[in-house]
């Protein structure tokens, strides 16, 4: 898959995911995750993807995206990259290289959050059982989060959990194509 095709998939799936998230429908978000994952696996950096997206002729929203939407899309791509980096998912050129392309500010803001979500997932928490308040405990001296900040963190948590779900589903699909293992003698 070429970088321009990955950008086209990112552009189309981002707009569709934004439209369907309010209803709880996540298939488009999973497509966005798979598209981001394709960029990661090819070793594309976030800046490379952002440049490809600028050159993308498609406008799925029927208009150019607002700067806030462009920024949100970059955060989403970065969260997928950070999650894949955290679980040591293989990438062309080495695991850390594509993930290292996440902007320093986003990396600083979300690395611990992604780490905590991944660890909670490993402990058996699901999106339904993991409470944002437990995960994103803040310093008591910090000012309380606004409703918008809480909504954004909740959305970020969903994106990380769904990235892990996509990896599990791909692994299961790959295992189903293998012939069944012969039984172990003596059992």
N, C-alpha and C positions, 0 to 999 in steps of 0.2 A: 504494500500500500504506500503510495507516494505521500509526501508531506501535504501537498495540496488537497488530496482526497481526505486525509485525516482532518484537515482544517474544515473542509466542507461538512464532514460528518459532525464535527464539534459544533459548527455554526447551527446546523439544522437541529441537532439533538438538544442543544442548550435552550433554544427558543421553545421547542416542544416541551422540554422538562419544566421550564418556568411556567408554562401554561397549565400543565397537569398536576404540579405539586400541590396546589391548593386542595385538589380533590383526593389527594393521597395516592394517586396513580404514579407508579415509579418506573414503569418500563422505559420511558424516554430518558429518565435520569440514568438508568442502567446503560442505555445506548451511549450517553455522554461519557460515562465512566469507561466503557469499553473503547470508545474513541480516544480518550485521554490515555488509556493504558496502551493503545497501539502506538501513540507518540512516544511514550516512555520506553516501550520495548524496542523501538527503532532508535532510541538514543537521542531523540529530539529534545531540545531544551524548551522551557516555557517561553523565553524570548523568541525562539524560532517559531513556535506555534503561534504566538501573538502576531508575528510578522506575516505568517501564512494566512492568518485570519483577517488581517487588514487587506490582503490581496484577494480574499475570497469574493467572488462575484455574487454569491447568493445572499439575499436578505430575507430570511425566513420570517422575520417580524413584519415584513412589508415596509420597512424603513430602516435606516441605519440605527444601530443600537446606541442608546444613551451611554455616556461615559460610565455611569454607575453600573450599567448592565455589562459593559466590557470589563470593568473591574471585578464584578462578581464572577464572571466566567473565568477570569484569570485565577481568582481565589479557588474556585471549584477545581480547575485543572491542577493547581498547586496542591490541593488537599489529596487528590488522587495520587499525584507523584509522591507526596510525603508518606502516604499510606503504603504504597508499593515499595518505597525505600525502606520503610519501617519493617516490613515483613520480608525484606531482602528478595523481592521479586526480580528475576533476571531482566537485564536490559542490555541492548547492544552497546558495547563499549564499557560495560561494567555497571553494577547496580547503582553506585553512588553518583555517577556522572550526570545522568539525566535528572535525578533528584536534587543534585547540588545546584541545578539551574533555577531552583525556586528562589525568588527574590528574598534577600536577607530579611526584610521587614515581615514578610509573610511567614518565612521560616521561623523567625523569632516568636511571632504571635501564635503559631499553630503547632509547632513541633511537639511540645509537651502535651497539648490537647490530643493530637493524633496518637501519640504514644499511649496515653491513658485510655482512649477509646479502643485501640487495638488490644491492650491488655485486658480490658473489661470483656471484650469479645472472646478472648482466649479463656477467660474464667467462666464463660457460658452466658454472659449477659446478652440480651437481644435489644433491638431498638425499643421494644415495648417495655422491657424491664430495667433498662438503664436510665437513671434519672440525671438530667443535665445538672441539677444542683449538686449532686454527689460528685460528678465528674469535673465540673468546672468551679470547684471551690476557689474563691478568691481571697486575697488577703483582707482581714477585717478592716484594715485602714483604707482599702480601696472604696471608691464610691460605688453604690449599687448599680447593677446593670439596668439599662433602659429596656423597655419591652422590645424595641427593635434589636438591640444587642443580643437579648435572650433568644429572639426568633432566629437571628443569623447563626448563633452558636448551635441551636437546635437543628437547623438546616445543615450545618457543617457536620454535626454528629451523624445525621442521617446519611450524608454523602460518604463519610468514612466507613460506616457500617455496611452500606450498600456496596462499596468497593470490596470489602472483605467477602460479602455474599457473592459478588460476581466471581471472585477468585475461587470460592468453594464450588459454585455451580459449574464453572469451567472444568475444574478438577473432576467433579462427578461425571460430567458429560464425557470427558476423556476416558475415565475409568469404565464407562458403560460400553465404549467401543472396543475395549480389550476382550479377548476371549476369557471365559470364566477360568479361575485358577483351579487346578486339580485338587481334590481333597488330600489332606495330610494323612499319611498312613498312621494307624494306631489311634485315630480319634473316633 
